[in-house]
């Protein structure tokens, strides 16, 4: 397992790479070579695992996942993207998913935050209150 210093370094490196876009990716290999030089294979694996986890989290912060049982109307989609993009320094990556289990309505996720306005969620809440 990576130590706290390595976890912080991996997180900062992931932030820099994602913020810099393609330029950051181009500089990633030399940076990793410098960071990993002289480390044991076990320490290298631990650091790379911490980096992968941090990079995944950083990318998820900019990924807007829109799920619905049927295709979202273009004007609604545009409004959602506009609302969630407001005040952000980086553009959002938009992922649309068809999720029939939602029955109706929509579920939107940005990073760790989920907004669920689906019929399935409402029915599950109702069932939990009844039982």
Backbone as CSV, one residue per row, in Angstrom:
resi,resn,N_x,N_y,N_z,CA_x,CA_y,CA_z,C_x,C_y,C_z
1,UNK,0.844,-1.184,0.000,0.000,0.000,0.000,0.885,1.242,0.000
2,UNK,0.492,2.229,-0.777,1.265,3.467,-0.876,1.170,4.242,0.430
3,UNK,2.270,4.918,0.783,2.232,5.725,1.996,1.527,7.051,1.706
4,UNK,1.239,7.803,2.761,0.472,9.044,2.624,1.151,10.041,1.692
5,UNK,2.468,10.116,1.750,3.216,11.036,0.881,3.005,10.662,-0.590
6,UNK,3.073,9.374,-0.894,2.862,8.907,-2.266,1.419,9.130,-2.724
7,UNK,0.470,8.937,-1.831,-0.932,9.144,-2.174,-1.168,10.608,-2.529
8,UNK,-0.588,11.514,-1.745,-0.731,12.947,-2.029,-0.050,13.309,-3.339
9,UNK,1.123,12.742,-3.587,1.841,13.007,-4.839,1.054,12.472,-6.031
10,UNK,0.507,11.271,-5.907,-0.285,10.668,-6.983,-1.528,11.513,-7.269
11,UNK,-2.175,11.992,-6.210,-3.366,12.816,-6.380,-3.017,14.123,-7.089
12,UNK,-1.940,14.758,-6.687,-1.534,16.031,-7.303,-1.141,15.826,-8.771
13,UNK,-0.423,14.745,-9.038,-0.037,14.444,-10.414,-1.275,14.212,-11.278
14,UNK,-2.247,13.480,-10.761,-3.495,13.227,-11.499,-4.229,14.531,-11.772
15,UNK,-4.286,15.418,-10.794,-4.944,16.708,-10.985,-4.249,17.511,-12.086
16,UNK,-2.945,17.547,-12.050,-2.189,18.306,-13.051,-2.397,17.739,-14.459
17,UNK,-2.370,16.421,-14.568,-2.547,15.787,-15.879,-3.932,16.088,-16.436
18,UNK,-4.968,15.936,-15.617,-6.331,16.167,-16.088,-6.538,17.647,-16.412
19,UNK,-6.026,18.541,-15.589,-6.180,19.979,-15.837,-5.445,20.414,-17.098
20,UNK,-4.308,19.792,-17.374,-3.498,20.188,-18.526,-3.948,19.541,-19.832
21,UNK,-4.802,18.558,-19.757,-5.302,17.898,-20.962,-4.208,17.132,-21.685
22,UNK,-4.178,17.245,-23.010,-3.218,16.490,-23.818,-1.777,16.835,-23.480
23,UNK,-1.529,18.096,-23.161,-0.166,18.494,-22.790,0.267,17.765,-21.522
24,UNK,-0.663,17.598,-20.586,-0.363,16.887,-19.348,-0.086,15.420,-19.584
25,UNK,-0.834,14.827,-20.482,-0.622,13.415,-20.817,0.754,13.232,-21.456
26,UNK,1.144,14.166,-22.318,2.453,14.087,-22.980,3.593,14.169,-21.971
27,UNK,3.387,14.896,-20.889,4.428,15.054,-19.875,4.363,13.989,-18.789
28,UNK,3.372,13.135,-18.848,3.164,12.133,-17.807,4.297,11.109,-17.737
29,UNK,4.684,10.564,-18.871,5.721,9.524,-18.884,7.030,10.009,-18.238
30,UNK,7.584,11.157,-18.654,8.821,11.615,-18.016,8.644,11.873,-16.518
31,UNK,7.479,12.399,-16.134,7.233,12.656,-14.714,7.196,11.351,-13.927
32,UNK,6.508,10.355,-14.473,6.442,9.060,-13.786,7.821,8.398,-13.714
33,UNK,8.604,8.501,-14.781,9.946,7.923,-14.767,10.793,8.537,-13.663
34,UNK,10.651,9.846,-13.494,11.407,10.550,-12.462,10.946,10.126,-11.060
35,UNK,9.621,10.049,-10.880,9.053,9.684,-9.581,9.389,8.242,-9.211
36,UNK,9.358,7.341,-10.196,9.526,5.912,-9.920,10.975,5.445,-9.939
37,UNK,11.894,6.297,-10.373,13.303,5.916,-10.470,13.839,5.452,-9.106
38,UNK,14.448,4.284,-9.119,15.063,3.734,-7.912,14.103,3.057,-6.953
39,UNK,12.838,3.004,-7.259,11.871,2.346,-6.374,11.846,0.845,-6.636
40,UNK,11.465,0.120,-5.629,11.284,-1.321,-5.804,10.036,-1.568,-6.640
41,UNK,9.909,-2.762,-7.171,8.731,-3.065,-7.993,7.457,-2.994,-7.153
42,UNK,7.545,-3.350,-5.896,6.389,-3.274,-5.007,5.972,-1.821,-4.776
43,UNK,6.958,-0.936,-4.525,6.669,0.484,-4.338,6.132,1.104,-5.633
44,UNK,6.672,0.672,-6.768,6.202,1.173,-8.063,4.749,0.803,-8.273
45,UNK,4.399,-0.459,-8.021,3.012,-0.910,-8.168,2.084,-0.129,-7.242
46,UNK,2.510,0.085,-6.007,1.685,0.820,-5.042,1.433,2.246,-5.505
47,UNK,2.486,2.901,-6.005,2.327,4.273,-6.468,1.412,4.316,-7.686
48,UNK,1.630,3.425,-8.645,0.811,3.425,-9.858,-0.652,3.123,-9.548
49,UNK,-0.891,2.270,-8.577,-2.256,1.971,-8.162,-2.904,3.223,-7.552
50,UNK,-2.154,3.939,-6.726,-2.665,5.177,-6.128,-2.913,6.229,-7.202
51,UNK,-2.016,6.299,-8.188,-2.180,7.258,-9.275,-3.427,6.938,-10.103
52,UNK,-3.600,5.673,-10.442,-4.775,5.268,-11.226,-6.072,5.621,-10.497
53,UNK,-6.115,5.365,-9.200,-7.297,5.682,-8.398,-7.550,7.189,-8.386
54,UNK,-6.494,7.971,-8.196,-6.622,9.431,-8.163,-7.040,9.974,-9.527
55,UNK,-6.473,9.424,-10.604,-6.815,9.882,-11.954,-8.275,9.563,-12.273
56,UNK,-8.729,8.396,-11.885,-10.122,8.013,-12.109,-11.064,8.970,-11.394
57,UNK,-10.759,9.280,-10.151,-11.589,10.230,-9.389,-11.586,11.610,-10.028
58,UNK,-10.419,12.037,-10.472,-10.291,13.366,-11.084,-11.099,13.442,-12.382
59,UNK,-11.058,12.396,-13.169,-11.824,12.359,-14.422,-13.321,12.330,-14.132
60,UNK,-13.731,11.599,-13.102,-15.148,11.512,-12.757,-15.727,12.864,-12.357
61,UNK,-14.883,13.742,-11.821,-15.345,15.075,-11.437,-15.848,15.860,-12.641
62,UNK,-15.340,15.530,-13.821,-15.709,16.240,-15.044,-16.594,15.411,-15.958
63,UNK,-17.152,14.323,-15.440,-18.005,13.457,-16.250,-19.442,13.564,-15.760
64,UNK,-20.300,14.048,-16.637,-21.723,14.167,-16.343,-22.423,12.967,-16.972
65,UNK,-22.975,12.106,-16.128,-23.667,10.908,-16.601,-25.170,11.175,-16.513
66,UNK,-25.833,11.059,-17.641,-27.273,11.299,-17.716,-27.935,9.983,-18.105
67,UNK,-28.732,9.438,-17.177,-29.419,8.175,-17.414,-30.921,8.416,-17.512
68,UNK,-31.545,7.728,-18.445,-32.999,7.814,-18.574,-33.514,6.536,-19.225
69,UNK,-34.813,6.274,-19.009,-35.416,5.077,-19.585,-35.592,5.224,-21.094
70,UNK,-35.823,6.436,-21.544,-35.958,6.711,-22.976,-35.062,7.905,-23.310
71,UNK,-34.787,8.143,-24.578,-33.887,9.247,-24.933,-34.363,10.593,-24.370
72,UNK,-33.410,11.380,-23.882,-33.711,12.701,-23.325,-33.921,13.685,-24.474
73,UNK,-34.964,14.490,-24.358,-35.252,15.504,-25.372,-34.052,16.443,-25.506
74,UNK,-33.720,16.859,-26.720,-32.545,17.721,-26.932,-32.542,19.005,-26.108
75,UNK,-33.709,19.648,-25.942,-33.754,20.886,-25.156,-33.499,20.614,-23.672
76,UNK,-33.991,19.490,-23.166,-33.746,19.106,-21.770,-32.271,18.775,-21.580
77,UNK,-31.716,18.041,-22.520,-30.295,17.688,-22.469,-29.435,18.948,-22.463
78,UNK,-29.753,19.870,-23.335,-29.014,21.132,-23.423,-29.090,21.908,-22.103
79,UNK,-30.268,21.946,-21.505,-30.465,22.650,-20.225,-29.661,21.981,-19.110
80,UNK,-29.666,20.655,-19.069,-28.886,19.933,-18.056,-27.397,20.234,-18.194
81,UNK,-26.895,20.152,-19.412,-25.474,20.406,-19.656,-25.126,21.838,-19.274
82,UNK,-25.969,22.772,-19.647,-25.740,24.177,-19.321,-25.720,24.396,-17.804
83,UNK,-26.678,23.807,-17.116,-26.782,23.963,-15.667,-25.560,23.390,-14.950
84,UNK,-25.154,22.197,-15.340,-24.030,21.558,-14.653,-22.674,22.111,-15.091
85,UNK,-22.630,22.780,-16.225,-21.380,23.380,-16.708,-21.115,24.748,-16.089
86,UNK,-22.155,25.349,-15.575,-22.058,26.708,-15.042,-20.993,26.825,-13.946
87,UNK,-20.104,27.781,-14.114,-19.082,28.056,-13.105,-17.896,27.106,-13.119
88,UNK,-17.807,26.236,-14.089,-16.707,25.265,-14.148,-15.586,25.807,-15.026
89,UNK,-14.356,25.524,-14.628,-13.215,25.965,-15.430,-12.882,24.967,-16.538
90,UNK,-13.291,23.721,-16.361,-13.021,22.693,-17.374,-14.331,22.213,-17.975
91,UNK,-14.300,21.817,-19.245,-15.533,21.322,-19.878,-15.933,19.958,-19.312
92,UNK,-17.212,19.670,-19.396,-17.720,18.378,-18.951,-17.646,17.361,-20.083
93,UNK,-17.384,16.135,-19.706,-17.504,15.004,-20.629,-18.901,14.447,-20.383
94,UNK,-19.711,14.367,-21.415,-21.111,13.947,-21.277,-21.259,12.480,-21.665
95,UNK,-21.896,11.716,-20.788,-22.192,10.309,-21.057,-23.696,10.121,-20.891
96,UNK,-24.343,9.672,-21.948,-25.769,9.377,-21.890,-25.958,7.864,-21.849
97,UNK,-26.819,7.408,-20.946,-27.082,5.980,-20.823,-28.584,5.726,-20.887
98,UNK,-28.932,4.683,-21.566,-30.307,4.225,-21.563,-30.438,3.191,-20.451
99,UNK,-31.275,3.486,-19.476,-31.451,2.605,-18.323,-32.939,2.330,-18.137
100,UNK,-33.463,1.299,-18.813,-34.897,0.995,-18.741,-35.402,0.754,-17.311
101,UNK,-34.526,0.318,-16.417,-34.926,0.041,-15.032,-35.438,1.289,-14.316
102,UNK,-35.123,2.474,-14.832,-35.591,3.709,-14.201,-37.090,3.911,-14.416
103,UNK,-37.679,3.199,-15.347,-39.093,3.236,-15.738,-39.426,4.567,-16.426
104,UNK,-39.233,5.664,-15.733,-39.462,7.007,-16.278,-38.608,7.972,-15.464
105,UNK,-38.461,9.178,-15.972,-37.671,10.169,-15.250,-36.214,10.116,-15.652
106,UNK,-35.368,10.628,-14.758,-33.954,10.791,-15.100,-33.093,10.670,-13.854
107,UNK,-31.861,10.214,-14.048,-30.852,10.193,-12.981,-29.605,10.849,-13.563
108,UNK,-29.050,11.814,-12.831,-27.878,12.552,-13.282,-26.791,12.424,-12.218
109,UNK,-25.574,12.140,-12.671,-24.448,12.006,-11.739,-23.287,12.862,-12.231
110,UNK,-22.719,13.628,-11.309,-21.513,14.399,-11.560,-20.572,14.132,-10.405
111,UNK,-19.502,13.424,-10.690,-18.581,13.040,-9.621,-19.285,12.116,-8.652
112,UNK,-19.262,12.483,-7.365,-19.895,11.665,-6.330,-21.346,12.060,-6.057
113,UNK,-21.831,13.084,-6.727,-23.171,13.595,-6.483,-24.157,12.999,-7.486
114,UNK,-25.253,12.461,-6.960,-26.280,11.837,-7.805,-27.622,12.525,-7.536
115,UNK,-28.276,12.931,-8.613,-29.628,13.482,-8.554,-30.535,12.457,-9.221
116,UNK,-31.452,11.873,-8.445,-32.298,10.807,-8.974,-33.758,11.232,-8.948
117,UNK,-34.302,11.535,-10.105,-35.703,11.912,-10.250,-36.415,10.869,-11.112
118,UNK,-36.105,9.602,-10.848,-36.710,8.522,-11.627,-37.920,7.952,-10.896
119,UNK,-38.793,7.353,-11.655,-39.965,6.705,-11.078,-39.539,5.511,-10.221
120,UNK,-38.533,4.785,-10.663,-38.042,3.636,-9.893,-37.572,4.082,-8.511
121,UNK,-36.876,5.206,-8.420,-36.400,5.720,-7.136,-37.581,6.098,-6.237
122,UNK,-38.592,6.738,-6.822,-39.766,7.132,-6.053,-40.525,5.913,-5.546
123,UNK,-40.651,4.886,-6.394,-41.330,3.648,-5.970,-40.549,2.932,-4.871
124,UNK,-39.235,2.911,-4.988,-38.397,2.283,-3.956,-38.519,3.036,-2.632
125,UNK,-38.564,4.354,-2.678,-38.729,5.162,-1.460,-40.086,4.881,-0.822
126,UNK,-41.112,4.816,-1.653,-42.459,4.529,-1.161,-42.511,3.137,-0.531
127,UNK,-41.925,2.167,-1.183,-41.913,0.794,-0.650,-41.175,0.722,0.683
128,UNK,-40.093,1.489,0.814,-39.325,1.496,2.069,-40.157,2.096,3.209
129,UNK,-40.949,3.112,2.901,-41.786,3.728,3.939,-42.939,2.831,4.357
130,UNK,-43.464,2.048,3.420,-44.581,1.162,3.719,-44.137,0.005,4.604
131,UNK,-42.959,-0.517,4.318,-42.458,-1.670,5.077,-41.748,-1.160,6.252
